[in-house]
Amino acid sequence: GLSNLNLAIAGAIMLIFFAAYVFVVNKWVASLASVMMHIVCGVYFNAFKGVYWLNLIGFVVGIIITTSLTDKFMAKLPSFKFGDGRQSAKELVNRTRRDLASRLSTVSGVFGEMSQVYSQNVVRYAPPMQAVPSLAEEVMLKTCGTCINREYCQSMMGVELSQALEGVVRTVLTSGKATLEDLPTVISSKCIQLPTLLATCNQTAQSYDVRYNSGRELEVDQNLISSQLMGVCEFLSELGEEVKSAVNIDDRLDERIVEELGYNNIVCSDVMSIVKNGKHTVSLVVRERDREKKALLQVLSKLTNTQMQVKEEKKTIDGRYCMTFVNTPKYTVTYATATCVKPDSPASGDTYTVTKLKHDKVLIALCDGMGSGEEAREGSQRALNMVSSYYKAGFDNVNSLKLVNRLLSVISKDNFNALDMCVVDLELGTADFIKQGGVQSVIKRLDSIQIIDSHALPLGIVEEATPHVNRQLLSVGEMVVMFSDGIMDTLTLAGIKHIVNSLATLNPQQICDEIINQAKAMGLTDDSSVVVFRLANQ
């Protein structure tokens, strides 16, 4: 069995480890605590045999050497806590990302080829008026080809006959039909097949007009499909490039997270920390009763040296929670809205959205549908939903609005939507203003008023509309005021600037309400909406 001396040594070692564990937050304090406990065990309890001061010197030297080792040096040593499986998991993750990037690149190429097929195999017809000479020649072949007077007419009239037939064809294309009264004298006085000639002219010109319009619609549809496919191609290509880059899994940080959480009585059964472009993403598994503890965020923020926030959490089969944390953006957005429906209208044609695209980007948009009422509201809501969906999917400013514009130009021939939107980067503090027919916006700077102009046509008017992106850097406390044309028509830009400049408040709702109330007092006659937002520190 164990002797009393061995039991004393074992007990002393346990007390030394316990003293170090109590002060594990700081390694130098933990080292000092373990030395003090060693002295207590050796001097007062005589736990160590032999010359004690030699034993103590050896222990102190070992403690100093171990404590002096830097984290960088320790990170190069094999990880005894996570073992070789961590390296295998890291390689598996990166290999899977490379394989996925390769597949995305292949699929992107397929969509690109499909886009080219649609764009290159479009049957294009010349505009009807440009096709008049060829149509007149076709009429001549059909009617005069078997006529007994063909040679006589050609020898006597020649170019004059061709010009006369072109005039008849042109009449059919402009009026829809030609009659005997529309035939020039050079034809009506000499042609022996007037009814046949007239019928052939009408049929040929009308048929071509139908083919041209059908072909034009088909060309628009094919171009739309081609654009959509090319947008998907570019998006998948960008996504592949993003996925292809290897992730850096910080094993040392994972170990520190587990230790620190354990010290705070939070049991973390698994953790993975990824650092990319200076940004941390931490996924971990904790008990249900631990997921709402304040120490969880405090520990992660301390060890990553940045403020962290919960991105998502999901309950596992065994009742624990898998939680993902990301860096908290530098800024947040505070916003408010106010609306007023046109008098005697059942619904406003204005719609708006404030949508979080990523944890560090927010889309703020105001869409003014054509007219007022339910139909206008449905049209503007449809446009807004499509824009939001494209942005959420990862399409950029230009491609998102191009694709939406082309789609709306096809499905909404006479329904146009003025879009006023802003994409705010909560990390950089920038605001990208994109206006498609929207009126101006106002930025209340700390010392001035700035106007954001609008030059682009509304969505759905023309098939090709390239949006203009106006990027502005915002400071904390600066207010952005966006509004529909109902406000502009009632108050004028000068009136809106005066209201915004005269209000000494950082409350967006007060500004919204004041603008709407002033517009009502001035007798507004259209749907009116105001969206105001500002940056604030987290």
GUBA-878493 format. One record per residue (C-alpha): x, y, z; residue in one letter. Coordinates in steps of 0.1 Angstrom, whole numbers, plus 5000, padded with zeros to 4 digits. Each point is the difference from the previous one (the first is absolute). Example, Ala and Ser with C-alpha at 12.3 -4.5 7.8 and 13.67 -1.06 7.14 Angstrom:
REM GUBA-878493
512349555078A/501450344993S/
***
This chain:
REM GUBA-878493
500050005000G/500950375000L/502250125028S/499250305020N/502850204983L/498649924965N/496550105011L/501550335013A/501750074967I/496849914980A/498050235022G/502550284997A/500049974962I/496250024999M/500150315022L/502650164977I/497949934969F/496950135018F/501750335009A/501250044963A/496449934987Y/498450255023V/502250284985F/500149864964V/498850344986V/503650135002N/502949754996K/502450205021W/497550025029V/499349634996A/503849935001S/500450215031L/497149825017A/501449664992S/503450105015V/498450135031M/498049685004M/503249804995H/501650195029I/497049945022V/500049634993C/503849975004G/500550225031V/496949955020Y/499049644990F/503549874992N/498549834969A/503449974982F/502949795012K/503650094998G/501550364999V/496950204994Y/501650324987W/501649814971L/496649854992N/498550355001L/502750154977I/499449734974G/496350065001F/500350384998V/502549984970V/497649764982G/497050245007I/502050304987I/501149824968I/496549874993T/498350345007T/502550194978S/499149804969L/498150234976T/496649914984D/501750014966K/502549745011F/497349795016M/497950014969A/502849834981K/500049705024L/497749714993P/496550055014S/499449745027F/496550115007K/498549974965F/502449754986G/500749924964D/496349994992G/500050384999R/502550004972Q/498049744981S/496850205005A/501850324988K/501249824968E/496649854995L/498350355002V/502550164976N/499849704975R/496250025001T/500250374993R/502349954970R/497849734986D/496950225004L/501950294984A/500849784970S/496449884996R/498850365003L/502450104973S/498849724977T/496350095006V/500850364994S/501549914967G/496949814990V/497850305008F/502350224980G/499849774970E/496249995003M/500050385001S/502050024968Q/497749754982V/497050215008Y/501650324990S/501549874967Q/497049804988N/497650304998V/498250044967V/500050374993R/497750164975Y/500650344984A/497550275010P/497049994976P/500850334983M/503549894993Q/498749684985A/497750184975V/502249954969P/500349625006S/496349975007L/499150184968A/502449774981E/498249705016E/496650134989V/501350054965M/501349644998L/496749855014K/497750214978T/501950084968C/502049674998G/497249824982T/498450304983C/499850014962I/500850375000N/503149975022R/502650084973E/497950294987Y/499650165035C/503649965008Q/501250154967S/497550295001M/500150095038M/503149845015G/501250205030V/496850195001E/498049685006L/502349905029S/499650345016Q/496349994996A/499849665017L/502250125028E/497550285006G/497149755002V/501949785025V/500950315021R/496350095001T/499149655013V/502650025027L/498950345012T/496249974996S/499649625004G/498449954966K/500150144964A/496950054978T/499650064962L/500050375008E/503549975014D/501449864967L/502050254980P/498950084964T/503049834985V/498749675014I/496250044999S/500050114963S/502249714987K/499849705023C/497649724989I/500249835035Q/499050285023L/498049795025P/502849755002T/502750265003L/498250195027L/499349685020A/503649894997T/501350355012C/497749985030N/500849645009Q/503850044996T/500350335019A/497749895028Q/501749665004S/503450165002Y/498750255026D/498749705022V/503349824996R/502050305009Y/498050075032N/500149635010S/503749994993G/500550325020R/498249865030E/502049674997L/503250204998E/499250195032V/499149675018D/503249844988Q/502150305010N/498350005034L/500849635005I/503550054987S/500650295025S/498649795029Q/502249714991L/503150224997M/499250165034G/499849655015V/503349914983C/501850315014E/498649945035F/501049645001L/503550094987S/500450265028E/498749755025L/502449744988G/503050245004E/498850085035E/499649635010V/503349904984K/502150195025S/501249785029A/498650075035V/502350055029N/498849795030I/501750145031D/500649695022D/501750215027R/497050235003L/497749705002D/501949865029E/499950335018R/496350044994I/499349665016V/502250075030E/498650355006E/496449894996L/500649715024G/501450245025Y/496650194997N/498149675005N/499049984963I/500549654986V/501150034963C/500149654984S/501350124966D/501350324985V/501450124967M/501450354994S/500650134965I/501950324992V/499650154966K/501050354989N/500450095036G/496449895009K/499249735025H/497349744997T/499749775030V/497649705001S/499749815032L/497749755017V/498850075036V/497349895024R/496650154997E/500350175034R/503350154990D/498950174967R/498650315016E/502850065025K/501650354996K/503449845006A/499749834966L/500250324980L/502550155025Q/502549724996V/499849994962L/500350384997S/503049995024K/501949724983L/499350134964T/500850365011N/496850124983T/496450035008Q/498049694990M/496449934994Q/497749704995V/499449944963K/497949685003E/499349725024E/498449654995K/499049735024K/501749674994T/498449665003I/501549945035D/498550325013G/503250214999R/500350324979Y/502350074971C/500750374999M/501950214975T/501550345010F/501450274976V/501650345005N/497650275009T/500050284974P/501350335010K/496750184994Y/496349935002T/497150174982V/497250185017T/497050074977Y/496450124999A/497350034974T/496850204995A/497449964972T/496850174988C/497549864975V/498750214972K/496550145009P/497249774989D/502549724990S/499549655015P/503749935003A/503450184996S/502149924969G/503150075021D/501849705017T/503249995019Y/502449745016T/502849995025V/501849674995T/503149865015K/502049854971L/502949875021K/501050065036H/501850314989D/497850144971K/496550145000V/497850084970L/497650305004I/497750054970A/497050214991L/497949914969C/497450234985D/497649804978G/498350164970M/496850175012G/498249905032S/497849725013G/500449625003E/501449954965E/502750265005A/500849865034R/500349644986E/502350134972G/502350195023S/500149715025Q/500949764972R/502950214989A/501250055036L/499849625007N/502049924969M/502750255008V/500349885036S/500149634989S/502850074975Y/502050195027Y/499549725026K/501249754974A/503350194997G/499650184967F/501650344999D/498450344994N/500350014962V/499049654993N/497150005024S/498350304986L/500849914964K/498349675003L/497050145019V/499650284975N/500049764970R/497549775017L/497750295008L/500250144965S/498649674987V/497349925026I/498950365007S/499850184966K/498250315014D/500849985036N/503150195011F/501650015035N/502250275014A/502649835022L/502050195026D/502449775020M/503150015022C/502349725010V/501750085033V/503349835010D/500049985038L/503749935002E/501350284977L/497250255006G/499450054963T/496650044983A/499549914963D/497150204985F/498449854970I/497150184983K/497849884972Q/497650284995G/499850095037G/500150365010V/503050165018Q/501049905035S/501350235028V/503049935023I/500150225031K/503750025006R/501550125033L/500550344985D/498150024968S/497249864978I/500949784970Q/497849904971I/500249664983I/498750054964D/498149764978S/500649974962H/499049644991A/496649904985L/497549805021P/500149625000L/498149844971G/500150294975I/502849884978V/501749664998E/503550125005E/500550225030A/503450025017T/499650125036P/502350275014H/501549935034V/500850315021N/502149905030R/500150235030Q/501949975033L/497750065030L/501050115035S/498249905032V/497150245005G/499550104964E/496549944987M/498949874966V/496550104988V/498349814972M/496550094987F/497649944971S/498950254974D/496850075019G/502150185026I/502250174974M/497050134980D/498450145032T/502950155020L/502650054972T/503749915006L/500650345016A/497249945025G/501349665009I/503550145006K/498650275022H/498149755022I/502949765003V/502550285008N/497750165026S/499449695020L/502849965027A/499349635007T/501649674995L/496649825001N/499249884965P/496349965009Q/499750375009Q/501350104966I/497749764982C/496950125018D/500950364996E/500449974962I/496749804996I/498150255022N/501450304981Q/499049834967A/496549945013K/499750365010A/501050104965M/497349784985G/501949714985L/498149824972T/502149684995D/501249705019D/502950125022S/502749815019S/503150105020V/502849785012V/502750155023V/503049825014F/503350075017R/503249825010L/500649935037A/502949845018N/499449655013Q/
***
